[in-house]
């Protein structure tokens, strides 16, 4: 193996270890420190109302936002560590002078959003044919069925916290750092794999991998992390609308 390949592998491994460690630290800060998680649940209950569910399910419903918040904490820690150990400031993914203007960036984002949605449905159809259907997380389906405050907390988490926290972490840090230090393709593959694995949904792994590639792609094409956030938001919104749409059997 050439020295250059060895260096790339070393860079990728170090970023994976750092990313996993910072994400775990974020979870500990939110879930492990006594009173923090309960305080956040109380805040969401005050904001959206108490879900009309059994106590255990209501607690889970109010916890939907905790992982995205932990991801935001992990992103902050990851960024601080990078600033501490990097030899200099990490440059933007695309120099500002080369970034497309806002109207073109919006058009590119729309194309990537369509790619994300069409690709996800195509993968779902293919996996169905192969006898390994993709399934949404059971908790998400339960919260959609419950409606009311449970659904409101899910919508806030899926449309506000998740796109912001996950894009800052997986694209703004993991992807950008590996792209600068090891190259674009290693960054695409590594950040997308981490994004898919961190969601913990084995039956939806291939779709999360696809979405990770699309979100990283729009960031690479525009150099604007806000475009990745917008595409992530749009994809989540379409997914929620699909789950809420009436079905042929009269169910919702």
Buried (B, 14 or more C-beta within 10 A) or exposed (E): EEEEEEEBEEBBEBBBEBBBBBBBBBBBBBBEEEEBBEEBBEEBBEEBEBBEBEEEBBBBBBBBBBBBBBBBBBBBBBBEBBEEEEEEEBEBBBEEEEBBEEEEBBEBBBEBBEBBBEBBEEBBEEBEEEEEEBEBEEBBEBBBEBBBBBBBBBBBBBBBBBBBBBBBBBBBBBBBBBBBBBBBEBBBBBBBBBBBBBBEBEBBBBBBBBBBBBBBBBBBBBBBBBBBBBBBBBBBBBBBEEBEEEEEEEEE
